[in-house]
Amino acid sequence: MFNSTKRVINSGWKSFLRNKSFSVAVVFILVFVLVLIPCLFVFQGMTRFLTSSVQEKADISVYFVQESLPKDILFIQEKLEELPEVKSVIYLSKQEVMEKFVEKHKNDEKIMQGLEEYGNNPFFACLNIKAFQASQYESIMGFLEASFINDYIDHTSYSESRTVIEKIFSITSFVNNTGIFLAILFSLIAVLVCFSQIRLAIVNSKEEIKLMRLIGASNWFIRGPFIAQAIIAGIFSAFIAMFVFTLSCFFLSSTIEVFIGDFNVFEYFINNFALIFSIQFIVGVSLSSLSSIFAIRKYLKA
Amino acid sequence: MISFQNITKKYFSDIVALDNISFDVEEKEFVAIVGKSGAGKTTLLKLFLREEAVSSGKIFFKGEDIHRMKKRCIPLLRRRVGVIFQDYKLLKSKTVYENIAYALEILGADKETVKNDVSYVLDIVNLKKQANNFPDQLSGGEKQRTAIARALIHRPEVIIADEPTGNLDPYHTRDIIELLKKINEFGTIIILSTHDKEIINNLEKRVITLEQGRLVKDEKKGRFIL
């Protein structure tokens, strides 16, 4: 058995080296498929980063009547934080709200003059509430309106930002779903292309397979070298694909960062390198060997 | 040793390729099967290798009905037979050495045996210099000698030669036939299919004549008469 396995591997290796057109074609297709894996992986990372940063910007503000005491608002904050729908609640006192406003508009003389003329602090203390999902804001609002808290509330930003929030969440969910759909679609196309390429190569060898059977070779002895050859192609492809992607990532990372902001593609890729390469390696080897097994099966039926 | 009993082979249920053929082949025998193209020579050999199924009849090899063998036993049957084809049928991606060694490797022979035996057979067929050449780099005669070397390397009980000289010039034809005769002298059964009149008349061996799928003549020391 050891002798036979050694021969099969040796024969597969020789075929890989000798059938250059087959090897180059299969490796090329496999590299395409395998480069797609880290691409999709990074794309998913990017969309996750983008959607979460967009979602971060969606919140509602609850403004409290001027008479509200900070301790009351902090109590309400605690109550809100207990709700499972609430992701975070940030308290901003009247003073903080004003400081923020001043900081934002310090260069606008008219506004600053108006604020000075008013004299007192005209702002309301508020709570910025973030939910996990857009749909949860309604129930949070329901909670606020139905309880004693309602007496403390002057107004909220919910009615004006409701449509925006829902749009943000529906767009990000669409982007996520599209990403998953595209990943599945591209993977399927790639698998089919790869399978067809290997099948084509084996069709070209059908006369040889027939002859091997006539000489008395067992199915394992015929199939083995083709599988070994495909596995070798898979291994080569995994390394080439990783090399190509690493280089591309390295050089494109800074350009992508300009568009996406804080998301560093190369860093993200390096952090997930072991996982991505393992997936590439396993997919490369299994895709090529399975394609080979299925393609050759037809010619081994007695 | 080999017994063809009432063999009929039909294609598409109405084209009769072989019609009730019966004959036996004894040990160490050299049998020539002659007939015009389409007489059924190749079909008969294909049936013996179980490349195709019989429509009716039985073929026994050392008492075993070939067409009742289990599928997994077919490779074992074929390993007991060496086959030489008119179009050589060499493995294009393998060298002369590897083509010949392949027949031994499928038997599981160890590396040393393969090396020694291939070297010995290459010497017999006078192909030592071409050992590392690929089939595309060989002449017709060299290809056929490679095919013969592959057919005999594992010392089969039977060698089937289907028109082995069909693509060769007279010089190489004589060479190949001499080689087959020599192999037969060592005790291997040779079943030679041909329509070369000169070969048959010089051979002075048993000749079975097929005509339109029927066995019309079986002579101990036959001549080519059609």
Interface residues (C-beta under 8 A of the other chain):
Chain A: N3 S4 R7 K14 S15 R18 N19 E207 E208 L211 M212 R213 L214 I215 G216 A217 S218 F221 A302
Chain B: L49 E51 K71 I74 P75 L76 L77 R78 R79 R80 V81 V83 K89 L91 K92 S93 Y102 A103 E105 I106 G108 D110 K111 R150
